[in-house]
Amino acid sequence: MVHKMRNLRDEVDELKEIWLQDPYWDLTETEGFESHRDELAAFQAMWQRRWLAEQAEKP
């Protein structure tokens, strides 16, 4: 069970990295990661806020 959880954790982390390279899809709707929807939503929202703040700082 621990081994399976570790693999899923690695998959979630990898999914986040993939999304950061191409953030033009809804991370929370990724099939197979429904049990991590809250975590993925928080991650997506954090990055979207960060990107908006960076855009607001540009002249």
C-alpha positions in Angstrom: 0.0 0.0 0.0 2.8 2.4 0.9 4.5 1.7 -2.4 1.3 2.4 -4.4 0.8 5.7 -2.5 4.4 6.7 -3.2 3.9 6.1 -6.9 0.7 8.1 -6.9 2.5 10.9 -5.1 5.2 10.8 -7.8 2.5 10.9 -10.4 0.8 13.9 -8.9 4.1 15.7 -8.7 4.9 14.8 -12.3 1.4 16.0 -13.4 2.1 19.4 -11.7 5.4 19.7 -13.6 3.7 18.9 -16.9 1.0 21.4 -16.3 3.5 24.1 -15.4 5.1 23.6 -18.9 1.6 24.0 -20.6 -0.9 25.5 -18.2 -3.7 25.9 -20.7 -5.9 23.1 -19.4 -7.8 22.6 -16.1 -5.5 20.7 -13.9 -8.4 19.7 -11.6 -10.2 17.9 -14.3 -7.4 15.5 -15.1 -8.8 12.0 -15.3 -7.3 9.6 -12.8 -6.4 12.2 -10.2 -9.9 12.9 -8.8 -8.8 12.0 -5.3 -6.3 14.9 -5.5 -8.6 17.5 -6.9 -8.4 19.8 -3.9 -4.6 19.7 -3.9 -4.5 20.3 -7.7 -7.0 23.2 -7.4 -4.9 24.9 -4.8 -1.7 24.4 -6.8 -3.3 25.8 -10.0 -4.8 28.7 -8.1 -1.5 29.6 -6.5 0.3 29.7 -9.8 -2.5 31.6 -11.5 -2.3 34.3 -8.8 1.4 34.4 -9.1 1.3 34.9 -12.9 -1.4 37.6 -12.5 0.7 39.4 -10.0 3.7 39.2 -12.3 1.7 40.6 -15.1 0.4 43.5 -12.9 4.0 44.4 -12.1 5.0 44.8 -15.7 4.9 48.4 -17.1 
